[in-house]
């Protein structure tokens, strides 16, 4: 059963609690929100899709009738129920003008409230059924246009009946590519989360979903990226995975949908995009992959030398850097990335005598859709040469970052510089570090610097200025503020108390 959102706008907490009780008692399929005045209610409805509004007439800042009028001007189709102590005919007339679905006098009678709310719920259900049928027909029309069928006068008539002018609409196509088979179990959640925000949604396979967004005008490049990025965030929230998205808005609108769809599919075949990235068709130029080629070849050569000497830990570390580079240079052409990956795995197979399984592995390499999947293949085959309890590539990367912090804490350490040191992207390193340490990179760096500063102050032979500079802070005031937040006293006081035998943490 569809879950609807109901907003109770009422300045009296007691009244809000009573209305919530009536709704929860009947176990309606509702998500219930509350607002203490009309202004808060209107702000909420600008941000949320609210299906039912229960409101009083007399409220601070914005009355219930003014709220209804504002919603009408915004084009909201929200069902409005008024529960008020005011029963004058003039209020009823204004309520009718705002398309109010029901008007109840306080104190609200349970039987009257339930009867009215049952009717509103049935209207919503019927409306959903009609919109669902219309939505399916509209999706079918768009599907036919994208595949070259029916882009004629008859199709224009069909779309016009559904509220779409084929000659003026400027649809956007978005091809969302997930790193794994997220859609195998997450398609239902995805449909529930974004189906009402898009005009077409087609599952291409367990890795990809195609979306169509109806726009009335051509969007600027920045507006298109923002539109797609917002959609991407909602997809991540629904599925737990952030897809790479390739998007296009044909200049000539619906008549160019088929060509745009084919171009997106071709582009997706040529490149293995980094998860979470956004790309606009027409800007997908082949990058300068000289750096990627040199770096990947170097790590692969070093890994092969280590394998030849049976130095498996060294080989694993080199392969780990190789896999990290695959992710870092994710927009390098797919054929080259697959070739390099197969070369790395073949080096491992030759060493352990597994050449017969190369055909199966080649199939895995050729069907990989992201650089992350290629990197996982390298790690999986390399780990066979290591003990079962050997750390993963992720753990290796985090350990190297921690080692760098401990060795270079006095220098200007940034997320970008640390990410470059392990050949990973900054956002990935940020998530990885929190995942394996339970804290953020910045907090860890600051905490370690404060620990070393405290050790220097306890020795008693350094000034606060000298200590601040030794742990990487040129601004003495900022250092002192940080130190006090960690130890509860200023650096000067800490040093004095420690030298006098004080017990501080």
C-alpha positions as CSV (number, residue, x, y, z in Angstrom):
1,X,0.0,0.0,0.0
2,X,1.3,3.5,-0.9
3,X,2.5,5.6,2.0
4,X,1.4,9.2,1.9
5,X,2.8,12.2,3.8
6,X,0.4,14.2,6.0
7,X,1.4,17.6,7.5
8,X,-0.5,18.8,10.6
9,X,-0.2,22.7,10.7
10,X,-1.5,23.8,14.1
11,X,-0.1,26.2,16.7
12,X,-1.5,24.3,19.6
13,X,0.7,21.4,20.7
14,X,-2.3,19.7,22.4
15,X,-4.4,20.0,19.2
16,X,-1.5,18.6,17.1
17,X,-1.1,15.6,19.5
18,X,-4.9,15.0,19.3
19,X,-5.0,14.9,15.5
20,X,-1.9,12.7,15.4
21,X,-3.6,10.3,17.8
22,X,-6.7,10.1,15.5
23,X,-4.5,9.3,12.5
24,X,-2.4,6.7,14.3
25,X,-5.4,5.1,15.9
26,X,-6.8,4.2,12.4
27,X,-3.3,3.0,11.2
28,X,-3.5,5.0,8.0
29,X,-0.4,4.4,5.8
30,X,1.0,7.9,6.6
31,X,4.2,9.6,7.4
32,X,3.1,12.4,9.7
33,X,4.9,15.8,9.9
34,X,4.1,18.7,12.2
35,X,4.4,22.5,12.0
36,X,3.6,25.1,14.7
37,X,2.7,27.9,12.4
38,X,1.8,28.7,8.8
39,X,5.2,29.9,7.8
40,X,6.9,26.7,8.9
41,X,4.2,24.7,7.2
42,X,4.7,26.5,3.9
43,X,8.5,26.1,4.1
44,X,8.1,22.3,4.8
45,X,5.8,21.9,1.8
46,X,8.3,23.7,-0.5
47,X,10.8,21.0,0.5
48,X,8.6,17.9,0.9
49,X,6.0,16.3,-1.2
50,X,3.0,16.6,1.1
51,X,-0.2,14.7,0.1
52,X,-2.5,15.9,2.8
53,X,-2.5,19.1,4.9
54,X,-4.5,19.4,8.1
55,X,-4.6,23.0,9.2
56,X,-6.2,25.5,11.5
57,X,-7.5,28.8,10.1
58,X,-6.0,31.1,12.8
59,X,-2.2,30.6,13.1
60,X,0.8,32.9,13.6
61,X,2.5,34.4,10.5
62,X,0.2,32.7,7.9
63,X,-3.4,31.6,8.4
64,X,-4.7,28.3,7.2
65,X,-6.6,30.0,4.4
66,X,-3.5,32.0,3.3
67,X,-1.5,28.8,3.4
68,X,-4.1,27.1,1.1
69,X,-3.9,30.1,-1.3
70,X,-0.1,29.9,-1.3
71,X,-0.2,26.3,-2.2
72,X,-2.7,26.9,-5.0
73,X,-0.3,29.5,-6.5
74,X,2.5,27.1,-6.2
75,X,0.5,24.5,-8.2
76,X,0.5,22.0,-5.4
77,X,-2.2,19.3,-5.6
78,X,-2.2,18.7,-1.8
79,X,-5.5,17.7,-0.2
80,X,-6.4,20.3,2.4
81,X,-8.5,19.6,5.5
82,X,-9.4,22.5,7.8
83,X,-10.1,21.9,11.5
84,X,-11.1,25.2,13.1
85,X,-13.2,26.8,15.8
86,X,-14.4,29.4,13.2
87,X,-17.6,28.4,11.6
88,X,-18.7,31.6,9.9
89,X,-19.9,31.3,6.3
90,X,-17.2,33.7,5.1
91,X,-14.5,31.3,6.1
92,X,-16.2,28.4,4.4
93,X,-16.4,30.5,1.2
94,X,-12.7,31.2,1.3
95,X,-12.0,27.5,2.0
96,X,-14.0,26.5,-1.1
97,X,-12.0,29.0,-3.2
98,X,-8.8,27.2,-2.0
99,X,-10.1,23.8,-3.1
100,X,-10.3,22.6,0.4
101,X,-11.3,18.9,0.6
102,X,-13.1,19.2,4.0
103,X,-14.0,21.6,6.8
104,X,-14.4,20.4,10.4
105,X,-15.3,22.5,13.4
106,X,-13.5,22.1,16.7
107,X,-13.7,20.2,18.9
108,X,-13.3,17.6,16.2
109,X,-15.6,14.7,16.4
110,X,-13.8,11.3,15.9
111,X,-16.5,9.8,13.6
112,X,-16.7,13.0,11.4
113,X,-12.9,13.1,11.2
114,X,-12.6,9.5,10.3
115,X,-15.3,9.7,7.6
116,X,-13.7,12.7,6.0
117,X,-10.2,11.2,6.1
118,X,-11.3,7.9,4.7
119,X,-12.8,9.8,1.7
120,X,-9.6,11.7,1.2
121,X,-7.5,8.6,1.3
122,X,-9.8,6.9,-1.3
123,X,-9.4,10.0,-3.5
124,X,-5.7,9.8,-3.3
125,X,-5.7,6.1,-4.0
126,X,-7.9,6.6,-7.1
127,X,-5.7,9.5,-8.2
128,X,-2.6,7.3,-7.9
129,X,-4.2,4.6,-10.0
130,X,-5.1,7.1,-12.7
131,X,-1.6,8.7,-12.6
132,X,0.0,5.2,-12.7
133,X,-1.9,4.3,-15.8
134,X,-1.0,7.6,-17.4
135,X,2.6,7.3,-16.3
136,X,2.9,3.8,-17.9
137,X,1.4,5.1,-21.1
138,X,3.8,8.1,-21.1
139,X,6.8,5.8,-20.5
140,X,5.7,3.6,-23.4
141,X,5.5,6.7,-25.6
142,X,9.0,7.8,-24.6
143,X,10.4,4.3,-25.1
144,X,9.0,4.1,-28.6
145,X,10.5,7.5,-29.5
146,X,13.9,6.5,-28.1
147,X,13.9,3.4,-30.2
148,X,12.9,5.0,-33.4
149,X,9.2,4.0,-33.4
150,X,6.3,6.3,-33.8
151,X,8.0,9.7,-33.8
152,X,5.3,11.0,-36.1
153,X,2.0,12.9,-36.0
154,X,0.2,10.1,-34.2
155,X,2.9,10.1,-31.5
156,X,2.5,13.8,-31.1
157,X,-1.2,13.4,-30.6
158,X,-0.7,10.7,-28.0
159,X,1.9,12.7,-26.1
160,X,-0.2,15.8,-26.3
161,X,-3.1,13.9,-24.7
162,X,-0.7,13.1,-21.8
163,X,0.2,16.8,-21.4
164,X,3.5,16.8,-23.5
165,X,4.2,18.9,-26.5
166,X,6.7,16.9,-28.5
167,X,7.8,19.9,-30.5
168,X,8.7,22.1,-27.6
169,X,9.7,19.7,-24.7
170,X,13.4,19.4,-24.1
171,X,13.9,16.0,-22.3
172,X,17.0,15.0,-20.5
173,X,18.4,11.4,-20.7
174,X,20.4,10.1,-17.8
175,X,22.2,6.7,-17.9
176,X,23.0,5.6,-14.3
177,X,25.7,3.0,-14.0
178,X,26.2,1.2,-10.7
179,X,29.4,-0.5,-9.6
180,X,27.7,-3.8,-8.7
181,X,24.4,-5.5,-9.1
182,X,22.7,-3.0,-6.8
183,X,19.6,-2.9,-8.9
184,X,19.0,-6.7,-8.5
185,X,17.6,-6.0,-5.0
186,X,17.3,-2.2,-5.0
187,X,15.2,-1.4,-8.0
188,X,12.0,-1.4,-6.0
189,X,13.4,1.1,-3.5
190,X,14.7,3.2,-6.3
191,X,11.3,3.3,-8.0
192,X,9.6,4.4,-4.8
193,X,12.2,7.1,-4.2
194,X,12.4,8.8,-7.6
195,X,9.6,7.5,-9.8
196,X,7.5,10.7,-9.2
197,X,10.5,12.9,-10.0
198,X,11.2,11.4,-13.5
199,X,9.0,10.8,-16.5
200,X,10.5,7.5,-17.6
201,X,12.6,4.8,-15.9
202,X,13.9,1.7,-17.6
203,X,16.0,-1.1,-16.2
204,X,18.6,-2.0,-18.9
205,X,20.4,-4.7,-16.8
206,X,21.4,-5.3,-13.1
207,X,24.0,-2.5,-13.4
208,X,22.3,0.2,-15.4
209,X,19.0,2.2,-15.4
210,X,17.9,4.8,-17.9
211,X,16.0,7.8,-16.7
212,X,14.1,10.5,-18.7
213,X,13.4,13.9,-17.2
214,X,10.9,16.2,-19.0
215,X,12.2,19.7,-19.2
216,X,10.4,22.7,-20.8
217,X,13.6,24.4,-21.9
218,X,17.3,23.8,-22.6
219,X,19.3,23.9,-19.3
220,X,22.7,25.5,-19.0
221,X,25.6,23.2,-18.4
222,X,25.7,24.0,-14.7
223,X,21.9,23.6,-14.3
224,X,22.0,20.3,-16.0
225,X,24.8,19.0,-13.8
226,X,22.9,20.3,-10.7
227,X,19.7,18.5,-11.8
228,X,21.5,15.2,-12.4
229,X,23.6,15.5,-9.2
230,X,20.4,16.0,-7.1
231,X,18.9,12.9,-8.8
232,X,22.2,11.0,-8.1
233,X,22.0,11.8,-4.4
234,X,18.4,10.5,-4.2
235,X,19.5,7.3,-6.0
236,X,22.3,6.9,-3.5
237,X,19.9,7.4,-0.6
238,X,17.5,4.8,-1.9
239,X,20.0,2.1,-2.9
240,X,23.1,2.8,-0.7
241,X,25.3,3.1,-3.8
242,X,26.2,6.2,-5.8
243,X,26.2,5.5,-9.5
244,X,28.2,7.2,-12.2
245,X,25.8,9.1,-14.5
246,X,26.1,10.0,-18.1
247,X,23.6,12.7,-19.2
248,X,22.4,14.3,-22.4
249,X,19.9,17.0,-23.3
250,X,19.4,16.9,-27.1
251,X,19.3,20.4,-28.6
252,X,16.4,19.5,-30.9
253,X,14.4,17.8,-28.1
254,X,12.4,14.7,-28.5
255,X,13.2,14.2,-32.2
256,X,16.9,13.6,-31.2
257,X,16.2,11.2,-28.3
258,X,17.1,8.0,-30.3
259,X,20.5,9.5,-31.3
260,X,21.2,10.7,-27.8
261,X,20.3,7.3,-26.3
262,X,22.7,5.5,-28.8
263,X,25.4,8.0,-28.0
264,X,25.1,7.5,-24.3
265,X,25.4,3.7,-24.7
266,X,28.4,4.0,-27.0
267,X,30.1,6.4,-24.5
268,X,29.4,4.0,-21.6
269,X,31.0,1.1,-23.6
270,X,34.2,3.1,-24.3
271,X,34.9,4.4,-20.8
272,X,34.8,2.9,-17.3
273,X,33.7,5.8,-15.2
274,X,34.5,6.3,-11.6
275,X,31.5,5.6,-9.3
276,X,29.8,8.8,-8.2
277,X,31.0,10.8,-11.2
278,X,28.7,12.9,-13.5
279,X,29.4,13.4,-17.2
280,X,27.6,15.3,-19.8
281,X,27.5,14.0,-23.4
282,X,29.7,16.1,-25.7
283,X,32.2,16.8,-22.9
284,X,33.5,13.2,-22.7
285,X,36.8,13.8,-24.4
286,X,39.5,11.1,-24.3
287,X,41.9,12.2,-21.5
288,X,45.6,12.3,-21.8
289,X,46.4,8.8,-20.5
290,X,50.2,9.2,-20.6
291,X,50.5,9.5,-16.8
292,X,48.2,6.5,-16.3
293,X,50.1,4.4,-18.8
294,X,53.5,5.2,-17.2
295,X,52.4,4.7,-13.6
296,X,50.5,1.5,-14.3
297,X,53.4,0.0,-16.3
298,X,55.8,0.9,-13.5
299,X,53.8,-0.7,-10.8
300,X,53.2,-3.8,-12.9
301,X,56.9,-4.2,-13.8
302,X,57.9,-3.9,-10.1
303,X,55.2,-6.4,-9.1
304,X,56.5,-8.9,-11.7
305,X,60.1,-8.5,-10.4
306,X,58.9,-9.1,-6.9
307,X,56.9,-12.2,-8.0
308,X,60.0,-13.6,-9.8
309,X,61.9,-13.3,-6.5
310,X,58.9,-14.8,-4.6
311,X,58.7,-11.6,-2.5
312,X,55.0,-11.8,-2.2
313,X,54.5,-9.0,0.3
314,X,56.3,-6.6,-2.0
315,X,54.4,-7.9,-5.0
316,X,51.1,-7.5,-3.2
317,X,52.0,-3.9,-2.3
318,X,52.9,-3.1,-5.9
319,X,49.7,-4.7,-7.2
320,X,47.8,-2.8,-4.6
321,X,49.2,0.5,-6.0
322,X,48.4,-0.8,-9.4
323,X,44.8,-1.3,-8.4
324,X,44.6,2.1,-6.7
325,X,45.8,3.7,-10.0
326,X,43.1,1.9,-11.9
327,X,40.5,3.8,-9.7
328,X,42.4,7.1,-9.9
329,X,42.6,7.1,-13.7
330,X,39.0,5.9,-14.1
331,X,38.2,7.9,-17.2
332,X,41.0,6.3,-19.3
333,X,39.5,4.4,-22.3
334,X,38.1,1.0,-21.3
335,X,40.1,-1.2,-23.8
336,X,43.4,0.1,-22.3
337,X,42.2,-0.4,-18.7
338,X,41.1,-3.9,-19.4
339,X,44.3,-4.8,-21.2
340,X,46.4,-3.6,-18.3
341,X,44.2,-5.5,-15.8
342,X,44.5,-8.7,-17.8
343,X,48.3,-8.2,-17.9
344,X,48.4,-7.9,-14.1
345,X,46.3,-10.9,-13.4
346,X,48.2,-13.0,-16.0
347,X,51.5,-12.2,-14.2
348,X,50.0,-13.7,-11.0
349,X,48.5,-16.7,-12.9
350,X,51.9,-17.5,-14.6
351,X,53.5,-17.6,-11.2
352,X,51.0,-20.0,-9.6
353,X,50.5,-22.1,-12.8
354,X,46.9,-21.1,-13.5
355,X,47.1,-20.3,-17.2
356,X,44.2,-22.7,-18.0
357,X,41.8,-20.4,-16.2
358,X,42.7,-17.3,-18.2
359,X,39.6,-17.6,-20.5
360,X,37.2,-17.3,-17.6
361,X,39.2,-14.4,-16.1
362,X,39.3,-12.7,-19.5
363,X,35.5,-12.9,-19.6
364,X,35.3,-11.3,-16.1
365,X,37.7,-8.5,-17.3
366,X,35.7,-7.9,-20.5
367,X,32.4,-7.7,-18.6
368,X,33.6,-5.4,-15.8
369,X,31.7,-2.2,-15.9
370,X,33.7,0.0,-13.6
371,X,37.3,0.6,-12.6
372,X,36.4,-0.6,-9.1
373,X,35.5,-4.0,-10.5
374,X,38.8,-4.3,-12.3
375,X,40.7,-3.3,-9.2
376,X,38.7,-6.0,-7.2
377,X,39.7,-8.6,-9.8
378,X,43.4,-7.8,-9.4
379,X,43.2,-7.9,-5.6
380,X,41.2,-11.2,-5.6
381,X,43.8,-13.0,-7.7
382,X,46.7,-11.5,-5.9
383,X,45.4,-12.5,-2.5
384,X,45.7,-16.2,-3.4
385,X,49.5,-15.8,-3.0
386,X,49.2,-14.3,0.5
387,X,48.1,-15.8,3.9
388,X,44.3,-15.8,4.6
389,X,44.8,-13.1,7.4
390,X,46.7,-10.7,5.1
391,X,45.4,-7.2,5.2
392,X,43.2,-6.0,2.3
393,X,44.3,-3.3,-0.1
394,X,42.1,-0.8,1.7
395,X,43.8,-1.7,5.0
396,X,47.2,-1.3,3.3
397,X,46.3,2.2,2.1
398,X,45.0,3.3,5.5
399,X,48.2,2.0,7.2
400,X,50.4,3.9,4.7
401,X,48.4,7.1,5.3
402,X,48.8,6.7,9.1
403,X,52.5,6.0,8.6
404,X,52.9,9.2,6.5
405,X,51.0,11.2,9.2
406,X,53.3,9.9,11.9
407,X,56.4,10.7,9.8
408,X,55.4,14.0,8.3
409,X,53.0,15.5,10.9
410,X,55.1,18.7,11.1
411,X,54.5,19.3,7.3
412,X,51.4,20.7,5.5
413,X,49.3,17.6,5.3
414,X,46.1,17.8,3.2
415,X,43.5,15.3,2.0
416,X,44.7,15.8,-1.6
417,X,48.4,15.2,-0.8
418,X,47.7,12.1,1.3
419,X,45.3,10.8,-1.4
420,X,48.0,11.3,-4.1
421,X,50.5,9.3,-1.9
422,X,48.3,6.2,-2.2
423,X,47.0,6.9,-5.7
424,X,43.4,7.2,-4.7
425,X,40.9,10.0,-5.1
426,X,40.4,12.4,-2.1
427,X,36.7,11.5,-1.6
428,X,37.5,7.8,-1.6
429,X,40.3,8.2,0.9
430,X,38.1,10.3,3.2
431,X,35.5,7.5,3.3
432,X,38.1,4.8,3.5
433,X,39.9,6.4,6.5
434,X,36.7,6.8,8.5
435,X,35.6,3.3,7.6
436,X,38.8,1.7,9.0
437,X,39.6,4.1,11.9
438,X,36.2,5.4,13.0
439,X,37.4,9.0,12.8
440,X,38.0,11.6,10.1
441,X,41.4,12.2,8.6
442,X,41.5,15.8,9.9
443,X,40.6,14.7,13.4
444,X,43.3,12.0,13.3
445,X,46.0,14.5,12.1
446,X,45.0,17.1,14.7
447,X,44.9,14.5,17.5
448,X,48.4,13.1,16.6
449,X,49.8,16.6,16.4
450,X,48.4,17.5,19.9
451,X,49.9,14.3,21.3
452,X,53.3,15.2,20.0
453,X,52.9,18.8,21.2
454,X,52.1,17.5,24.7
455,X,55.2,15.4,24.7
456,X,57.4,18.3,23.7
457,X,55.8,20.6,26.4
458,X,56.4,17.9,29.1
459,X,60.1,18.0,28.3
460,X,60.2,21.6,29.4
461,X,62.9,22.8,27.1
462,X,60.8,24.3,24.2
463,X,58.7,27.5,24.0
464,X,55.1,27.3,22.9
465,X,56.0,29.1,19.6
466,X,58.6,26.5,18.9
467,X,56.3,23.6,19.7
468,X,53.5,25.0,17.5
469,X,55.9,25.2,14.6
470,X,57.3,21.8,15.2
471,X,53.9,20.2,14.9
472,X,52.9,22.1,11.8
473,X,51.1,25.3,13.0
474,X,52.3,28.7,12.0
475,X,49.4,30.4,13.8
476,X,50.2,30.3,17.5
477,X,46.7,31.5,18.6
478,X,45.1,28.7,16.5
479,X,47.5,26.1,18.0
480,X,46.8,27.3,21.5
481,X,43.0,27.1,20.9
482,X,43.2,23.6,19.6
483,X,45.5,22.5,22.4
484,X,43.1,23.8,25.0
485,X,40.2,22.1,23.4
486,X,42.1,18.8,23.8
487,X,43.7,19.2,27.2
488,X,41.5,21.7,29.0
489,X,44.3,24.2,29.6
490,X,46.6,26.4,27.5
491,X,49.9,25.0,26.3
492,X,51.8,27.3,28.7
493,X,49.7,26.2,31.7
494,X,50.1,22.6,30.6
495,X,53.9,22.8,30.5
496,X,54.0,24.5,33.9
497,X,51.7,22.0,35.6
498,X,53.6,19.0,34.1
499,X,56.9,20.4,35.3
500,X,55.4,20.9,38.8
501,X,54.2,17.3,38.8
502,X,50.5,18.1,38.0
503,X,48.3,15.3,36.8
504,X,46.8,16.1,33.4
505,X,45.5,13.7,30.8
